[in-house]
Amino acid sequence: MKIILTGATGMIGEGILIECLNDPRVQEILSVSRKPSGKAHPKLSEYIVPEFLDLPENDPKLAGYDACFFCAGVSSVGMEKSLYEKLTYDTTMAFAKAIGKQPQLSFVYVSGGGTDRSEKGRLHWARIKGKVENDLARMNFKATFGFRIGMMIPADSQEFVLKYYNYLGWMSPFLKLFFPNVISTMRQVTNAMIRVCSEGYQSDIIYVKDIRNLEK
């Protein structure tokens, strides 16, 4: 499988990148980012762009891939609604248009629990992410999937880890035991992404319980 990946300098993207590099099912990875990932590997190439919004539609550098794992994203906490919409909706859709018409490609969008596909709920961030999922589904891809990930256990050797994970990390065995549908490892999520893109799935919304089922 040949994969485009965004967000390699963030926690989710870096973890997925590390696991993809270690997975024999993945032959090539193109990391698209505003700055280098800091990693070197025979499978990995990088496309450094200053701004996703400036990418041309049907960018030839993004042609010929089997899947896109869109892991870039920002928190809505403390952010103006217009800026959050630009960084979340506008940026993602611009990237999807840069990939263009590729009916062999599946697009995975990392959203989160509570994403609102009705686009009518109380939470602004949930409505915006729901709109992203809805509009991606209307594009000419093989399939699109919204990954409603929960708490994530970092991959080995990860550098970009959110600070609060330093405090929660020791709790992960207990969370996995008592709350199995809220926590995943980066390897489990990567496996789920690869499998839904290559094999399809019964739903285009992937929850933590689906991530666990896809591991079986």
Secondary structure, 3 states (H helix, E strand, C coil): CEEEEECCCCHHHHHHHHHHHHCCCCCEEEEEECCCCCCCCCCEEEEECCCHHHCCCCCHHHCCCCEEEECCCCCCCCCCHHHHHHHHHHHHHHHHHHHCCEEEEEEEEECCCCCCCCCCCCCHHHHHHHHHHHHHHCCCEEEEEEECCCEEECCCCCCCCCCCHHHHHHHHHHHHHHCCCCEEEHHHHHHHHHHHHHHCCCCCEECHHHHHHHCC
